[in-house]
Every structure is written in C-alpha cells, then in structure tokens.
C-alpha cells in the first residue's frame, strides 16, 4: 500500500510550512507557519510521532458548523489542522488517513522551486 508524503514549502510571507498528503495527492493535514526550516522539520517529526495516536486528535467545528480536526502534540500544542468537511464522518475519515500516512518518512522539498 502506497503511503503519502510531506511537502515542505514556503508560505507567501517567507515562512516555512508543510502539508501531509495522502497517496492520492490530497492534502490531509496542514501545518502552522514556522520561522525556520529546522522548526518546520521538527514539526514534521512531531506529526510522524503524534499523528499515529488517536488521542492526539481533536474534532472542532467552524462558525458555519463544518467539522474539522486538529492534531496536537503531547504538550497540547497544535501541530496541524485539516480542511473543513461536510460531515463528522468525513472528518473521521480524514483522521484515519492522517493516522495511516503520518509515519511516512518521504519529504518533498518545494522550498527551492
């Protein structure tokens, strides 16, 4: 079974961020912004470690009632969040996908593109 990958890239303001993508290239988790590449790489390592643990996920809803989830580290800091979903069941499938793909060690560096 093919696993996804992390895509490390630069945000518009020059900070670093990453997406965890599933094998079908869909973004399943988006990181916060980091001031340095090293910090973003630490963020990826944190997703690899915490993204396989169901208790690290928290479901929320936006102001329109659309469910999404966040992934938290052991210290309760947010590591990443999902897109907005149409239903909680769809958000749960997103969590399942993150849990399946989080341990991947493949990182595609798009910072120099």
C-alpha positions as CSV (number, residue, x, y, z in Angstrom):
1,X,0.0,0.0,0.0
2,X,1.4,3.4,-1.0
3,X,1.9,6.0,1.7
4,X,1.6,9.7,1.3
5,X,4.4,12.2,1.9
6,X,5.2,15.6,3.5
7,X,5.5,18.6,1.2
8,X,7.7,21.2,2.8
9,X,7.3,24.7,1.2
10,X,7.5,28.4,1.7
11,X,4.4,30.5,2.6
12,X,3.8,33.8,0.9
13,X,5.5,35.7,3.8
14,X,8.7,33.6,3.5
15,X,8.0,31.4,6.5
16,X,8.1,27.6,6.2
17,X,5.1,25.2,6.4
18,X,4.2,21.7,5.3
19,X,1.3,19.6,4.1
20,X,0.8,15.9,4.7
21,X,-0.5,14.5,1.5
22,X,-2.2,11.1,1.1
23,X,-1.1,8.7,-1.7
24,X,-3.8,10.3,-3.9
25,X,-2.1,13.7,-3.5
26,X,-4.9,15.1,-1.4
27,X,-3.8,17.4,1.4
28,X,-4.9,15.8,4.7
29,X,-3.1,18.0,7.2
30,X,-1.7,21.5,7.1
31,X,0.9,22.8,9.5
32,X,1.2,26.1,11.2
33,X,3.8,28.6,9.9
34,X,7.4,28.2,11.1
35,X,10.2,30.9,11.0
36,X,12.9,28.4,10.1
37,X,13.3,25.2,8.0
38,X,14.6,23.4,11.1
39,X,11.4,24.3,13.1
40,X,9.3,23.0,10.2
41,X,11.3,19.8,10.1
42,X,10.7,19.4,13.8
43,X,7.0,19.9,13.1
44,X,7.1,17.1,10.6
45,X,8.9,14.8,13.1
46,X,6.1,15.7,15.6
47,X,3.4,14.7,13.2
48,X,5.3,11.4,12.5
49,X,5.3,10.7,16.2
50,X,1.8,12.1,17.3
51,X,-0.2,11.5,14.1
52,X,-0.4,7.8,14.8
53,X,-2.1,8.3,18.2
54,X,-5.9,8.7,18.1
55,X,-5.9,10.6,21.4
56,X,-3.9,13.4,19.8
57,X,-6.8,14.4,17.5
58,X,-9.5,16.9,18.5
59,X,-12.6,17.5,16.5
60,X,-14.0,21.0,16.2
61,X,-16.5,22.9,14.1
62,X,-16.1,26.3,12.3
63,X,-18.6,29.1,12.7
64,X,-20.6,27.5,9.8
65,X,-20.9,24.2,11.6
66,X,-18.4,22.4,9.3
67,X,-16.3,19.9,11.2
68,X,-12.5,19.8,11.1
69,X,-9.8,18.4,13.3
70,X,-6.6,19.5,14.8
71,X,-3.6,17.3,15.7
72,X,-1.9,18.2,19.0
73,X,1.5,17.2,20.4
74,X,1.9,15.7,23.9
75,X,2.2,19.3,25.3
76,X,-1.2,20.2,23.8
77,X,0.3,22.5,21.2
78,X,-1.4,22.4,17.8
79,X,0.8,20.8,15.1
80,X,-1.6,20.8,12.2
81,X,-5.2,21.0,11.1
82,X,-7.5,19.6,8.4
83,X,-9.6,21.2,5.8
84,X,-13.3,21.7,6.6
85,X,-15.5,18.7,6.0
86,X,-19.2,18.4,5.1
87,X,-19.9,15.9,7.9
88,X,-18.2,14.5,11.1
89,X,-17.9,11.1,9.4
90,X,-15.9,12.6,6.6
91,X,-13.6,14.3,9.2
92,X,-13.2,11.0,10.9
93,X,-12.0,9.5,7.6
94,X,-9.5,12.4,7.4
95,X,-8.2,11.4,10.8
96,X,-7.9,7.8,9.7
97,X,-6.0,8.9,6.7
98,X,-3.6,11.0,8.7
99,X,-3.0,8.1,11.1
100,X,-2.3,5.8,8.1
101,X,0.1,8.3,6.5
102,X,1.8,10.2,9.4
103,X,4.7,7.8,9.8
104,X,5.9,8.3,6.2
105,X,9.5,9.5,6.0
106,X,9.2,10.8,2.5
107,X,9.6,14.6,2.4
108,X,9.3,16.5,-0.9
109,X,11.2,19.8,-0.5
110,X,9.4,22.5,-2.6
111,X,11.2,25.5,-0.9
112,X,13.6,26.0,-3.8
113,X,11.1,25.6,-6.6
